[in-house]
Every structure is written in structure tokens, then in C-alpha cells.
Amino acid sequence: MRLLILSATLLAAALPVLAKDLTITVTAGKHDRTNVPVCVPLSLPKDLAGRTEAAVLAPDGVAHLAQLTSPSLMTESIAPAAGEARRDLHFVLPSLKAGDALTFTLSSGPVTRTATPAVFAWKDAAPGETDLLYNGHPVLRYMHAAFDDSTKEKREQTFKVYHHLFAPAGELITKGPGGLYTHHRGLFYGFKATYGAGKGVTADTWHCPPPPNKMEAHLAHEKTLASEAGPLLGRHRVQIGWHGTGKERFAVEERELTVYAVPHGRLVEFASKLTPVKGAVKVDGDPQHAGFHFRASNEVADTTKGETYYLRPDGKDKPGATRNWDPKTKQGPVNLPWDAMSFVVGGKRYTAAYLDRPANPKEARSSERDYGRLGSYFVAEATEKKPLLVDYRLWLQEGEMTGAGVAAKSADFAEPAGATVK
């Protein structure tokens, strides 16, 4: 059987023969699946290790575009077979009813297509800004200007790295520096982190206060570790230094963002692995000032916050109403599988759905704000031998969503479709 790899213009390429036929059986499990990205960890001959595009055939003979990538933060622990290389195969499952299964094969012959598909591409947009494009339009923007504390203003601009998110039609939908709570920026991640081998030094990597504050901190981009771009997904993994008192680098983070090409919205996966430089690091905080969060454009805070409402597993709330875990009473929403915020930017209504997964640290304490922020945090400890690993998804679409619609996105993430390989 020959593995068909597609070039950018979709011409068949002659490649080495696999030792055995490769079939992939996808099972829906307990949930109906629609337009779901499927990731299949594979072990392939090393001469296929650099390939990126592929095609899989459904039982009806329809060819589906696929993409081969390096393992992600969440799959890199799966080892290859002896003498082979690890690759992950990605494709989108169009539809599968609960309890059903479909068997796909890697195509053994040429596949004829009438048009070149849209693809992701990484591009340096400006100094300290890197864009992920899809079909030539921005999807994600990594903000990573070098840390500069020569002035108060420059420090505020550069004390943390984060990602902007663009709506499906191309509008920038997230907030940068300035505005209400300048430390809130796009898709961001931070905690009050305690380190120092028993000395109890604390760094606030959420607010990133300047010295002489006892919790002074900043986050600094160090390098890009890997990037992927193709027809199914765009992904990069970056290395970020976590700095505390006296600019001491006390931990290093590998942060990985993936955007999938699926219809009707933006599906973004955020994964992070935090490793202490020495000893242990404890992450803590409170729901408003720690964890992984999404912050919409400052227009929401300035103009439209009265139109913001939340949709939760127990139903849709009224505009302006929020629920938050209270550190004093220790009461409030915890371990929500999902939460969704509907808000208005540029005269359009959007919904952002925040999806957690059971393997993330618990208890997860939820946070909502009518000015356009949602997220959650937890308390955990990382060591050199056991880094802190988290994985979230964010779904953004124009218009409103139903509870059933968000629950389906949550199930796709928390209870994914199964895949077995022969």
C-alpha cells in the first residue's frame, strides 16, 4: 500500500511502501459527532517523518484531506515503534452518530481535486508579532515583544506574552494593553506562583507588578520550539521564561496553541507545560487573577457590557449576571465542564465557549465578568520531574449558541471519538 502525500497543488507523489496496510477505525462513543478533528498517533518509517499532507478514504470512497504533524504536548509521551518515527495524523470527521463507527484508510492511489485547499501559514507581522493566517487572513496573533523595563510605559507593553484571536470574518476580537485592567490580554495564562526552595518567594505572573513590589514578575518569550502549518491545522509551541524578584527565571513554560480548520467558527486549543528551574513551584491565586482566561475587546467594557450574558450547563442567564467562586466563603461554581459568554463587538454578537477537560487540575474555580472575560483557575504544584500540564479549548463563533451546542463541543474535547489503527 502506498501512502499518498499531497503537494500544495494536490499532485500525487510516489512515496515508500508501508510495511502493512494502515486502516483507522473511528468510534463515536456516547455522543453524536459533527465536524470533529480526529488525532491519530502513528508510528511510521523514518523516511516519512518529514511529510505533512495526506489523504484518508472513507468507506464510501470519498477522500478527506488530512495532515501529518509532529506530536503535540498532549501526545509526545507516546513512543514510536523501534526504528520508526512518531507522527500524528489529523483529519476532520464530518458526521458520526453515537454508537457508530467508520473505518478510513490512507489512500493508495492518486486523488483528483478541482481546487487547492485553503491552508494555514505562519508569518512575522511586525517586530514582536507573529500571525497565523488561514487562506491569507489572520486567525491568531502571538504578541511577544522583548521585555523592556526602561520606562513604565514600555514595561506595561511588554511584561507578558499572549495571543490575540480573530473572528471568522477577520475582526480582531480580543483586548491588548491599556483599557480596563491592562494586564488582561487576549488568551492569557498566569498565577501567583511561589518558588524558592522553601523560601516562599512569590511572583504575580497575572498582574506582573514592577519592583519594588514583593510579587514583581514578568513573562518573556525565549524562542519558538516548533511550528506546523497545513490544510487542517496551524500550531506553534513557544518557550516562555517566568521571572520573579530581581528578574530571576524560576520556571520555563512550553505554550502550544493550535487552530483547527472546522466550519462555522474558530476552534483553538491551548496547552501548557510549566517546569520549575529548580525545586518546586506552587501556582495559586483567585478566580479573577489566575488561570487560563479569554478577554474580549475593551469595547465590551466601554460600550456593550450590558449586552453580555453567560450560558452555562444549567441554562442561559440574564444580561449582566455573573457567577464566581468566592475565596472567602469557598462557594460558587467549580469544575464546570464548560462555560460560554455571549458578547457584542463591532455591532456583532459573538459567543466564546470555554472548554475544560477532566485531566486538568481540579478543583477548577470559575470566573465571569460582564466586561468580557471568562476563565478558571486551580491550585497545583509543579516539580522538575512532574511539570504542570494543562489543556483547554476555546470555541468562538458569530451569533448565539444553545446549551446543547456547547455541550457537544465539550464532549468532543472531554470524551473524544476513539481511534484504533491496524
N, C-alpha and C positions, 0 to 999 in steps of 0.2 A: 504494500500500500504506500502510495506517495502522499506526503503532506503538501498540500497546495498552499504556497505563500503568495499573497497578492502584493504587487508593487503599487506605487502611488497611482498608477494609471490602470491598475487591475488587470495586468497581463500575467498569465500563468508562468511560474518559474519552476524549472526542473530541480528538485532537491533530493537529498539522500533518502533511501527507502528506510522506513521504520522497521524495526525487527518484528513487530507484531501489529496487527490491526488495532486501532485505537477507537473505541466507542465510549460514549459518555451518556449514562442514563441519569436524567434529572427527575427527581420525585418532588411533587408539590408539598407533601406533608399535609398538615391540617388546614392549610389556607389556600384559597384561590390566588393565582399569581398572574400579574399583568405587567408587561414591560419591566421585568426584573433582571438586573445584572446578575449573572452567574459567574463565579470564580472557581476554576478547577485547578488545583495544584497538580503539576505534572513533573515527571522525570523524563527528560529527552536526551537523545545523543548530543554530545557536546558541539557537534558541527551545526546544530540547530539553535544553539544558545543565544545567538545574536538576532534571531528573527523576531519580527514584531507583528506582522499582519497574517491572518489565516482566514479560512472559511470553514464553517461546520454545516453539515447537511442534516436537515430534519427528516423524519420518516416520509414526508410527502415529497421529498426531493428538493424542497426549497433550500437554497443556500443562504446562510446568515453570516454576515461579516463578523469576524472575531479578531481579537488582539492578544498577542503574547507579550507578557511583561516579566520583569524581574519580580521575585517575591516581594510582597509588601511587608510593613511592620507586623501585620497580623498573620502572615503566612510564612515568614522567613525561618521559623523554627522547624518547619517540615523539611527533613533531609532528603537529598536525591538518592537514587539507587547508585550502587557502586559504578564508577566510571561515567556517570551521566551528569547532566546539569539540571538545576531546578528552574522551571518556568511556570508562570501562572497563565492559564487560558481564560479569557473573558469573552462572553457573548451575552446578548440580551434575549431572555426568554419571553416571547411575545405574549403567550397565554397558556395557562395550565390550570385545570380545575383541581380543587382539593382532592387528595387521594389518588390522582392520576400520575402517570409517568410518561416521559418521552425519551427516546434514545437517539442521540446525534452521533454522527461520525465526522472525522476530519476528512475533507474532500480528497478523493483520489484522482481527480482529473480537472481540466480547465473549467472555470466558471465564467460565463459571459455576463457582463454587466453593461448597461447602457450609459452609465454616468459614473464619474469619480465621486466617492462619498465625501461628505464634509469630514474634516479631521481637526484634531487639536494640534496646537503648536505653542511652544514657549518663545517669548520674545522680551528682550530688555526694552522696557517702555521709556525709561528715564533713569538717571542715576538713583540707585536705591529702590527702583521699582521694576518688578518683573511680572509680565502679563501672561496669563494662559488664555489663548484665543481658541475659538471654535468657529470654523468656517469664516475666519478672518475677523471675528468680533470678540471683544473681551468678555471673559467669563469670571475670571479670578485675577486679583492683583496682589502680589506679595510686596509688602512695604517693609523694606529692610535697610534704610539709610544707616550709615555708620553712626554709632553713638557719639554724640558731640555735646560735651557739657561746658563749652567755652562761654556760653551765655545761658541765662534762664530760658530764653525763648528757644534756642537750639536744643537744649536738653529736653524740653517738653515735646518737641517734634520727633525726637529720636530715642526716647527712653524705653520703647518697646517695639517689637516686631508684631505684625498682624497681617491678616488678609482681608481685602475688600471683596465683596461679592456683587456681581452684576445680574440684573433681572434677565429673563429670557429675551426680551426685546432690546436689551443693551443698556438700560439705565443703571447707573451706579446706585445701589440700594442701601449701602452701609455708611457708617459715620467714620470720619477721621479725627485728627486732633482738633481741639477747640470745642466750642459749643458747650452744651450742658454735660458736665463730667468729662473733661478732656481725656481722661485715662480710658474711657470706653471707646473701642475702635474695632469696627468690623467683626470678624471672627477672631476672638482673642481668648487667652488662657493664662491664668495666673493664680497665685495663692499668697498667704502669709506663710513663708517657709522658714522653719527652724533648723539650723545646722550648727556645726562647730564642735563635734565630738564631745558632747556633754556640756559645752559652754553656753548653750542656749541662745546663740545669736539668731536674730530674726530679721528676715528680709521681706518686704512687702512688694512682691512682683506684680501685684494688681495695680496699685496706685503709683508705684515706682517713685517714692518721695526722694528728694535730693538730700545730701548731707546739710546740716549735722543731724538730721532725723535718725533716731536709733534703728529705724527699719529701712534705711536707704537701700535702693535697689535699682537695677535696670536689666533689661534683656537685650542681648546683642547677637545679630546674625554673624555666624562664623564662616559657613560655607554651604554650598549646595552639594548634597551627597549623591543624589540621583534624580533623574527626571525621565518621564515617559510621555510620549505623545503619539496618538494614532486615531483611528476612527471611533473607537469605543470609549476611550478614557484619556484624560490628561492627569498626570500625577507628578509631584515632586516631593523629595524628602530633604529637609534643610536641618542644619545643625545650629543650635542656639545656645549661647552661654547665659547662665543665670548668675548674676553678680549681686553681691551684698555689700556690707560695710567695707569702705576703702576699696571698692571695685573688685573685691575678692570673688573669684569664679568658684562657686561652691557646687554647681551642678551643671550638667550638659544635657540638653534636650534634643532628641531627634523628632521633628514635627513633620508629619506627612499629610498632605491634602490631595484628595482625588476627586475629580469631577467626572461623572458618567454621562454619556450621550443617551439620554432617555427622553421620550416625548413629554411635552406639556409642562416642563419645569426644569429646575436645576437640582440635581442630586449631588450633594457634596459629602464626602467622608473625611472626618478629622481624626487622625490617630497621633498619639504622642508617647514617647518613651523617655522618661526622665531618670538619669543616672547620677548619683552623687559623685563628686570628685574624690571625696574621702569620707568614710564613716556613713552615717545615716542622715537623711533629710526628711523631716516631717512637714507635710503640707496641711494647712488648716485655713480658717477664715470664717466667713459667714455667707449666707446666700447672696447678699448684694455685692460681695467683694472677694469672690474666689470661684474657681472652677472654669468651665468652658462656657462661653456666652456668645450670643448674637446681639449686635446693637444696630438698629436701623438708622437711617439718615437722621441728622439732627432736625430735619424738617418736622419729624413727628413730634419732638419735644417742643418746637417753636410754634407749630401751627395745628397739627391734626391729632394730638393725643386724645382728644375727646372722642375720636372715632376708633380708637384701638380697643379691641376686645380679645379675650382668650377663649380658646376651645380646648377642653380637657377630656379625659376619658369619661367623666361623669356629665359632660354636656357643655353647651355654649353659655358663657356668662354675659352679663350686660356690659356695654361700653364703659371703660374706665375702671372696672372691678378687677382686682388682682388678689392673688393668694401667695403667701410667702411663709416659709418656715421661720419661726421666731426663735432666735438663740436664747432668749430669756425664759420662755415657757417651754421650749423644745417641742412645740406643737406646730402643726402645719403639714403641707404636702411633702411626702417623702417617697422615693423610689417610683416615681411616675414613669411608666414605660415611654410616654410621650407627652408633649405639651405643644400647643400651637398658638401663635399670635397673629392676628389679622390687623393690618395697619394700612395707612394711606400715605403714599409718597408720590409727588408729581401728578396729583389728581387721579392716581390709580390705586386700587386696593390690591394688596398682596397678602399672602399667608406664608409664614415661616413655621415649619414644623420641626421641632427639636426631638430627636430620637435617641434614647438611651439603649443600652443593652445589658443583660443580666450580669455579664462578666466584668463590667466596670465596677470600681469600688463602691461599696454601699456602707452607711445609708446615704443616698443622694438626696440633698435638700434643695427644694425648688425655689426659683426666684422669678418674679414677674414685675415689670414696670410698664405703666401705660405710655411712657415716653419712648418705648420701642426697644426694650431689652428683655431677653429671656435666657434662662440657663439653669445650671445647678452646680453644686459643689459637694465635696466629701472631705473626710479626714483620712489620711493614709500616710504610710511611711515607705520610703524608698531606700534601698541599700545598693552597694556596688554589685552584689550578687543577685539582687532581686529588684530591678528597676521598676518604676511605676509606669504601667502600660494602660492606656485608655483608648477607647474607640467610640466615636459618636457619628451620627449622620444628621444632616440638615437638608430639608426639602423646601425649596422656595418656588412659588408659582403665583401667577396673576390670579386675582379673584379669591373667592372664599372656598373653604373646604368643609366637608362633612366629617363628623367623628369617625364614620366607617372608612372614609378615605384615608384619614391619618392613621387609623388603626391598621390598615392594610400595609402602609409604608413601614410602620413599626414592626409588623410581623415579618416582613421581608428581611428586615435587619436583625431582629432578635431571634427569629426562628426561620432561618433562611431555607430556601429549597435545597434538597440534598443532591449530591452528585457523586456517582461512582464511576470508576474508569476501568475498562478492560483493554 
